[in-house]
Structures are given as C-alpha cells and as structure tokens.
Amino acid sequence: MPAAVILHILSVVIWVGGMFFAYLCLRPVAASQLEPPLRLRLWVGVFENFFPWVWVSIALILATGLWIIFAWFQGFGGSPLYVHVMLGLGSVMMLIFFHVFFAPYQKLRRAVMAEDWPAGGKALGQIRMLVGLNTLIGVATIAIAAGGRYLVP
C-alpha cells in the first residue's frame, strides 16, 4: 500500500505541478519575450517533453487510485465521498488532457511545421484555456485529497 500512495502522489505532483509551472510561470514570460514563431516552437518542444510524463502520470494515478480504493477501502462501496469526488474530478482532468493531446496539440504541431503562425496561435490559445481549467481542477482535487477526510464525515 505505501508504494501505491507514493506513486499516486508523485504522479499528481508531476502532472499538476507541471501544469501550474507552465501556465503561471512559463507562459507569461514566453508571451512577453518571444515573437509568435519562437513562442510556438518553444511550446511544441515543451509539450513534446512534458506530455510523455503526463501519459505515465495518468496511467499511474488511475492504477494506484484503483489499487488504493480496492486494497484500503475494499471497493467503491467502502470509499468515502471525498474519494469519489477525487475520482470524478481526476476523470474529467484525464478527458480534458486527451482532448488537448489529440486535437489542439496536433493542430499546433502541424501549424508550426507549416509555419502557419495564426493557426498555431489559435491552437495554443485553446491549449492555454484547457490547461488553465485543468490546473484549477487539479489544485481543487489536491485540496480535496488533503482535507477530504477532515471535511466530510
């Protein structure tokens, strides 16, 4: 059980922490310092490095979360409400990531390869909005994970 909890938390830190850094630290500087061609190329490179970590994190979060639910709580029926809320929010986050990866990120990559900067900017704008939303959901989920057992009887 300790291994599941450790892998679960580390995976959340990598995914949500990475989004937090990208959205609140890297994005404002890149937007203010770089012209669109350089900025869009930068983001393609950042996503190429970060997204494999997200895929691994998602797999580990899902696997370890289910492991914890069945080993610690003896299934969904024995799981407290905050665990169900975390699972629901985490599932929404995963679906948002899948959309980002398979739709606007692919458009961004194609646009950068074609040097179509307006199309790349539009795709990056979609990614920015969805990553911002996912960051908020992620932070809320972490708060529920940390305080849920104390807030919900």
N, C-alpha and C positions, 0 to 999 in steps of 0.2 A: 504493500500500500504506500509506503513512503516514496518509492520510486515513481508511482503514478502521480502523486501530488507534486513532487519536484518537477517532473517533466511537464505537467499541466501548467504550473505557474511559470516556468521558464518559457514555454511556448507562448503564453499570453503576453509576457514581458516583451519578447521579440516582436510579436505582431503589433500589439497596441503601442508599445514604446516606439517602434519604427514608424508607425503612422503619426504619432504625436510629434516626433522629431521632424519628419518630412513636412508635415502640414504647418507646424507652428515655428519651426526654426529655419529649415532649408528653403521652403517655398518663398517666404517674404524676401530673403536675400537674393535668391535666384531671380525673382521678378524685378527687383530694383536694380540689379547689377548687370544682367545679361540681356542681350538682344534676343528676339524670338528664335533665330536659328540655333544659337548656342544653348539657350534655355531649354528648347525642346529636345535637342540632342542630349543634354545633361539628364533630363528626366527619363528618356529612354534608357540611358545607361544605369541610372539609379534603380529604375523598375526591373531591369534585367538582373541586377544583383539582389534586390530585395524580394521579388516575387517568389523565387525558389524557396527562400526562407519562410515565406507566408504559407506556401503549399505544405511544407513539412510541419509548420506550426499548426495548421488546421488539422492535419491528419493526427498529430499527437494530442491536440486539445480534444478532439472528438473521441479518440480511442481511450485516452486516460480519463476523460469525463465519464464515459460509459463504464469503464473499469471501476471508478470510484462509486458510481451510482449502484452498481450491482454488488461490489465487494463490501462497501461500507453501509449502504442503506438497504441492501437486499432488494434492489429494484426500484422502479419508478414509484410504486405504491408507498414505499417507506421513505421516499425522499421528501424533505421539507419543501415548502413553497418556494423559498429563495433559490433552490437548486433547479426547479422547473423554470423559474424566470431566467436564470443564467443560461440554461439550455435553449430556451426560446430566443433570447437576445443573441446568443452565440450563433444560432442557426441563421438568424437574419443577417448577421455580420458575414457569415460564410457566403450566403446568397449574393449579398452586395459585392463581395470580393470576386465571386465567379463572374458576375456581370461586368465588373471593371476589367477583369483579365480578358474575357472573351469578346468584349465589344469595344469600349473606348480605347483600351490599351492597344489592341490590334490596329485600330484606326490611327492611333498616334504613331505606331511603328511604321505603318505604310506611308503615312504623310511625311514623316521625317525622311524615309528612304527616297520618296519622290520630291523632296524639298518643297512640299506644299505647306507652307507655314501657316496660312489661315486655317486649313483643315486640321493641322496639328494643334494649333491653339484652341480650336473648338473641342477637340478630343481631350486635351489636357484640362480644359475647363470642366468637362464632365467628370473626369477623374478627380479633380480637386474637390468638387462638390460631394462626390460619393465617399472619398477618403475622409473629408471633414465629418460627414454623417457617421461613418464607421468609427471614427475616433471618439466621437461623443458617445456612441453606443458602447464602445469598448470601455471607456472610463466609467460609465454608469454600471456596466457589468462587473467591473473590478470592485466598485463600491458595494455592490450587492454581495459579491463573493466575500469581501472583507467584513461587512457588517450584517449580512443577512441573518445569521443565526442569532444575533442580538436584537434585531429589529422585528423579526417575525417569530412569534412563539411556536 
